[in-house]
Amino acid sequence: MSNKVTEQLTQAGQQIEHNSFAIVDSEAGDHSYTDEQWPLVRRMIHASADFEFNGLTRFHPDAIRVGLQAILDGRSIVADVEMICVGLSKPRLNHFGVTCHHFISDDDVIARAKAENSTRAVQAMRKAQREGLLDNGIIAIGNAPTALLELKRLIEEDEVRPALVIGMPVGFVSAEESKQAIATLDGTPWIITQGRKGGSTLVVSAIHALLAEAEQKQ
């Protein structure tokens, strides 16, 4: 069954995307992902042309199920950086009544980060908590390891309860460690990329895959 909302807008675009997915399926080889997990990994490979994500991508057992339900319920997405919100298709989000929020450049976030000698990413997560956006939402982190570490603290100490954490920060300082830390959570579902690789583009790809699967369920 073809999706109407989460497909490319033109027949030519759809054909190119479908052909790309077919190439990924052909060249990826064996994998251990479930039928629900693979479309997300495949789209990440499609976006990055990096087949190492076949293996580097890890899922909490409940991740896909709760992520799809959060989208179908119109829950908010909280991103660590603006790039994720800009990269997400507005028509696709609007179809499900989902909004994307980021606070990294807000004046009050910058002021608090300077006053407390912390990072903007940390303060942005705290602002999202104050705004009541973390509970039951999808938290999408592709750039800032400190955002992921702060989110873990909020979950453990303040009993924040996101529906799903997509933790894929890229880089060399705490990126790998922050993802390892979030993967120790049992009660909060997560999707991560192991090691240093990650990035906002991958997070956007993962969410678009969830949106496509959610439309199939509709």
C-alpha positions in Angstrom: 0.0 0.0 0.0 1.4 3.4 -1.0 1.4 6.2 1.5 -0.2 9.5 0.4 1.2 11.9 3.0 4.7 10.5 3.8 5.7 9.8 0.2 7.6 12.1 -2.1 5.2 14.5 -3.8 5.8 13.5 -7.4 5.8 10.2 -9.2 9.4 10.7 -10.3 10.5 11.5 -6.7 8.7 8.4 -5.4 10.4 6.2 -8.0 13.8 7.5 -7.1 13.2 7.0 -3.4 11.8 3.5 -3.9 14.8 2.6 -6.2 17.2 3.9 -3.5 15.5 1.8 -0.8 15.7 -1.3 -3.1 19.5 -0.7 -3.5 19.9 -0.4 0.2 18.0 -3.6 0.8 20.1 -5.4 -1.8 23.5 -4.1 -0.6 22.9 -4.1 3.1 23.2 -7.9 3.4 22.1 -9.8 6.5 20.8 -8.0 9.5 19.2 -8.8 12.8 16.5 -6.1 12.8 12.8 -6.8 13.0 10.4 -6.0 10.2 9.4 -2.9 12.1 12.9 -1.8 12.9 14.5 -2.2 9.5 12.6 0.6 7.6 14.0 3.1 10.1 17.6 1.7 9.7 17.2 1.6 5.9 16.1 5.2 5.8 19.1 6.2 7.9 21.4 4.4 5.5 19.5 6.1 2.6 20.1 9.5 4.1 23.8 9.0 4.9 25.0 6.4 2.3 26.6 4.7 5.3 26.0 1.0 5.6 27.6 0.9 9.0 24.3 2.0 10.5 23.3 -1.6 9.8 24.7 -2.7 13.1 25.4 0.6 14.8 21.7 1.3 15.3 20.2 -0.1 18.5 16.6 -0.3 19.7 15.0 -0.7 23.1 12.4 -3.5 22.6 9.5 -1.1 22.9 10.9 1.7 20.9 9.0 1.3 17.6 5.7 0.5 19.3 5.7 3.5 21.6 7.1 5.8 19.0 4.3 5.0 16.6 1.7 5.5 19.3 3.2 8.8 20.2 2.9 10.0 16.6 -0.7 8.7 16.2 -1.6 10.4 19.5 -0.2 13.7 18.2 2.5 14.0 20.9 5.1 16.7 20.6 8.7 16.3 19.4 11.4 18.1 21.4 14.7 18.6 19.5 18.1 19.6 20.8 18.7 21.8 17.7 16.7 23.8 15.2 18.1 21.7 12.3 15.9 18.7 13.3 12.7 20.8 13.3 13.6 22.4 10.0 14.4 19.0 8.5 11.1 17.4 9.4 8.3 17.7 6.8 5.6 20.1 8.0 2.8 18.5 6.0 3.7 15.1 7.5 3.8 16.4 11.0 0.6 18.4 10.5 -1.2 15.2 9.3 -0.7 13.7 12.8 -1.1 17.0 14.7 2.5 16.7 15.8 4.6 19.8 16.6 8.4 20.1 16.9 10.0 22.4 19.5 13.5 23.6 20.2 14.8 26.1 22.6 18.6 26.1 22.0 18.6 29.8 20.8 16.1 31.3 23.2 17.4 34.3 25.1 16.6 32.9 28.5 18.3 29.6 27.7 21.5 31.4 26.7 21.3 33.6 29.8 21.0 30.7 32.1 23.7 28.7 30.4 26.1 31.7 30.9 25.0 32.3 34.5 25.4 28.6 35.5 28.4 27.9 33.3 26.6 25.1 31.6 25.6 24.5 28.0 22.7 25.8 26.0 21.7 22.2 25.3 21.4 21.5 29.0 19.3 24.6 29.7 17.1 23.8 26.6 16.2 20.4 28.1 15.4 22.1 31.4 13.2 24.6 29.6 11.4 21.8 27.8 10.7 20.3 31.1 9.3 23.5 32.5 7.1 23.8 29.5 5.7 20.3 30.1 6.9 19.0 26.8 9.1 16.1 27.9 6.5 13.8 29.4 4.9 11.5 26.7 6.8 13.2 23.9 9.5 12.1 21.5 12.9 13.6 22.5 15.1 13.9 19.4 18.8 14.6 20.0 21.3 14.6 17.1 23.9 17.1 18.0 24.4 17.7 21.7 25.6 15.0 24.1 25.0 17.2 27.0 21.3 17.4 26.1 21.2 13.6 26.2 23.0 13.4 29.5 20.8 16.0 31.0 17.7 14.2 29.8 18.9 11.0 31.5 19.3 13.0 34.7 15.8 14.4 34.4 14.4 10.9 33.9 16.2 9.5 36.9 16.0 12.4 39.3 12.9 14.3 38.3 10.9 11.3 37.0 10.4 12.8 33.6 8.7 10.2 31.3 9.3 10.7 27.6 7.5 8.2 25.3 10.7 7.7 23.2 14.2 9.1 23.2 16.0 9.2 19.8 19.6 9.7 20.9 22.1 10.1 18.0 24.5 12.9 18.9 27.6 13.0 16.7 31.1 13.9 17.8 34.1 13.2 19.9 33.4 14.6 23.3 30.9 12.5 25.3 28.9 11.6 22.2 29.6 7.8 22.5 29.3 7.9 26.3 26.0 9.8 26.3 24.4 7.2 24.1 25.8 4.3 26.1 24.3 6.0 29.2 20.8 6.4 27.7 20.9 2.8 26.6 21.0 1.7 30.3 17.5 2.9 30.8 14.9 0.2 31.1 11.7 2.1 31.7 12.2 4.7 28.9 12.3 3.4 25.3 15.2 4.6 23.2 16.8 4.4 19.8 20.5 5.1 19.6 23.5 4.9 17.2 26.6 3.4 18.8 29.9 5.1 18.8 30.8 8.5 17.5 28.5 8.5 14.4 25.2 10.2 14.4 23.8 13.6 13.6 20.6 15.6 13.0 20.1 14.2 9.5 19.9 10.7 11.0 17.4 11.7 13.6 15.2 13.4 10.9 15.4 10.2 8.9 14.4 8.1 11.8 11.4 10.3 12.6 10.3 10.3 8.9 10.5 6.5 9.0 8.2 6.4 12.0 5.8 8.9 10.3 5.6 6.6 7.3 4.9 3.5 9.4 2.3 5.5 11.4 0.5 6.3 8.2 0.5 2.7 7.3 -1.2 1.9 10.6 -3.8 4.5 9.9 
